């Protein structure tokens, strides 16, 4: 893994795609929001950037698109999401696709919100060609099959009828349900063995069977795994706060970049995927 302070310091003209996951943005963590805005500034400075992937858990909780869309104009102008939308919209205007996948925290995120900045909801598994290799992209929670209780919960919450039921509740009731779910999740996680919350090897093997590589987030355990048959599993990292006791907490995240030769076209067979560490120090 390479270490860089910002994306624009690592061969800026060669960066074609950026992949991030598990930002867990919320108004309660303004440093994370500032870090994401800084990443978008870096993306806007990359002259050849064509795609930005957000592979789930973009937000700590998402109650439904209407939580933002129904706001009056003045309320939207003062909302913490509005600066993010503005920068994402500029990125899209500059020619960069913005592809958003659901995570376990923001499965109610919809196309209407993403349309505000020209983004597109994508679904797992998502197939991506990098060079001459085929990558499978997903959030990662579906691979944690040792956690039987969570998989049952996931199946229920991802069902269309469940989501219809939730979105037809008032925002106040949805907020109460989300708070209860997060509290219960924290309680359950304290009693679970560490391996249960990681991916299951057999599930990984099934997922990557017809691909050359697997790329996901969710586990908050960034690493490159190599199998005996030559296949790779890349794990993106969550966005983390450190030095929280100081006046300037630092933010770091392990993200992915796809680079290609400056003079190559979009489908360059020599394109490469790399994990890098993105660091941000709020002003």
Secondary structure as UniProt FT lines:
FT   STRAND          2..3
FT   HELIX           7..9
FT   HELIX           12..14
FT   STRAND          15..20
FT   TURN            27..28
FT   HELIX           30..45
FT   TURN            47..48
FT   STRAND          51..55
FT   HELIX           66..69
FT   HELIX           73..77
FT   TURN            80..81
FT   HELIX           82..93
FT   TURN            94..95
FT   STRAND          97..101
FT   TURN            107..108
FT   HELIX           111..114
FT   HELIX           115..117
FT   STRAND          120..122
FT   STRAND          126..130
FT   TURN            131..132
FT   STRAND          133..137
FT   HELIX           141..143
FT   TURN            145..146
FT   HELIX           148..157
FT   HELIX           160..167
FT   HELIX           171..191
FT   HELIX           194..197
FT   HELIX           201..208
FT   TURN            209..210
FT   STRAND          213..216
FT   STRAND          223..226
FT   TURN            228..229
FT   STRAND          232..235
FT   STRAND          240..242
FT   TURN            244..245
FT   STRAND          250..259
FT   TURN            262..263
FT   TURN            266..267
FT   TURN            269..270
FT   STRAND          272..281
//
